Amino acid sequence: MFTTMSVQLSTDTLLRLVERLRRDGGVQDLSEAMNAALEFWLDAKKALPPGSDPGNVRGYQWKSLFLPEGTILRSWSYGEHNYARVEGDKIIHEGQSVTPNEFARSFARTARNAWFDLSVKFPGEKHFKMANLLRKEQAKQEELRTQAQPGAAAAAASVLPPPLPVPVQVKPAPEPSPAPARNTDHEPGWNLPERRKFRYRLEDVAY
């Protein structure tokens, strides 16, 4: 049984939830879906170690990839692993603040591409992932989110009432102008029998 209370929810979040339920299909109650989402969020927060709460928005922004506080970076050089950790908004390696490229080059004698050289383990996760794979996964999620926007707009349009018709003023068609009167002024004697018997005059043809 649910406890009834009023909470504020952004329109965009609500439309994304409705669209997600529509894509999943079946009969799903909106209250049950919101309750399941909150339980999932609480379980994820509980699994995070202390000091790695993403709600504090602390971490290192590596171009398009955000590394929250507590993230561990690992490199492999000459048969051994080397580690660095995100503390606050910096990457710390052996007490020094470094960039991902500086950390990747610390134990290498040649140029390194940090995206392909470093592995990343986010707070609460058990395994490392290559930074390049994480970047691709994030780009794919952004693409899916962008594609889902038209569906959310369509769901919003189905909820909103149809727009009122706009009256259109129709102008009456202009009346046709009267045809000019024909010239009926003839010369005298144009219709005499003897003239019409033998020949036609120009005015006979014209009129």
PyMOL commands that set and color helices and strands:
alter all, ss='L'
color gray80, all
select helices_A, chain A and resi 11-24+30-47+54-56+100-105+114-117+131-159+193-198+202-206
alter helices_A, ss='H'
color red, helices_A
select strands_A, chain A and resi 59-62+65-68+72-77+80-87+90-93+96-98+119-121+129-130
alter strands_A, ss='S'
color yellow, strands_A
deselect
rebuild
show_as cartoon
